[in-house]
């Protein structure tokens, strides 16, 4: 557990709920069905507004505590933890902005009042985004396909972006929110994947959806790094990686439980478990370092912090994958059977590679920032 958490009531509640999530994780994974029941429980206990400040109707749960809650959920159901983290990182970025200049108050109050669920399409958008915006009276008409939109099957508001060709400024990326009940919004039933099968990450189709001028929250030049990422990346990645650290911890615990009675591996069990624990500790400590850098949303954004968070994300991903691999070795061929949760954890843990930035892009981005810093 993260040491600076003082109020453990949410931790205890999450531990209790996670036991229920674990009971249905296998069934959800087998059917590739979204975790509706789990989300109903999370809504009932107001998890979707939990980290919103109390003065805006939330529970004032700290950022660090929410990371710990997601890790606990990840031990039981990786899909629930990952989908939930996508909502939380959008909320966290909005809270940072609220602390900074008082903006986003209306949004945060509405989320608190109605337990609204936010959907992120940022993973595929990054610097270039996709989709087109055409100017019309009072706003824009937006058309796009946004893949990997976790919890899109239940979400209320998509936080997305599109490309507008400005006659004088050239290609711009505009950021905005779109209610999922808007005319022209639909989902493809295309989330049939290897792991994280219950995240409900259907592709969202936007077909000439009207976006009012008032909905535009950010304008930036397409393809160029913008300071907004120095807020989004630091708050998003520790929350997202919480799910994977949870999976790796669950895998290690499962290997320990089964391995003690697995006779064929007794000669090697101490070695295997020791190696697995080293990998787990490496991921855990670097994940905690990510969280510490965010300082419960009280941080000054900058390129160096973003570089550190992205580098740590790559390291945590690798360590979590190694933990699961070693955990499978601990119980041998049994881990290959769907009877055991380790098989699902192995598939789920692979998804860590695909969150921004994939490791090769992260290496290049980090190297570019470092070289520019040195040359300047």
Secondary structure, DSSP 8 states (H G I E B T S, - for coil): --TT----HHHHHHHHHHHHHHHHHHHHHHHT---HHHHHHHHHTTGGGTTS-GGGTS----HHHHHHHHHHHHHH-HHHHHHHHHHHHHHHHHHHHHHHHSTTHHHHHHHHHHT--EEE-HHHHTTT--SEEEEETTEEEEEEEE---TTTTT-SEEEEEEEEEETTTEEEEEEEEEETTSTTEEE------SSSTTS----EEEEEEEEEGGGEEEEEETTS--TTHHHHHHHHHHHHHHHHHHHHHHHHHHHHHHHTT-GGGTTTHHHHHHHHHHHHHHHHHHHHHHHHHHGGG-----HHHHHHHHHHHHHHHHHHHHHHHHHHHHHGGGGGSTTSHHHHHHHHHGGGGGSSS-HHHHHHHHHHHHHHHHH-
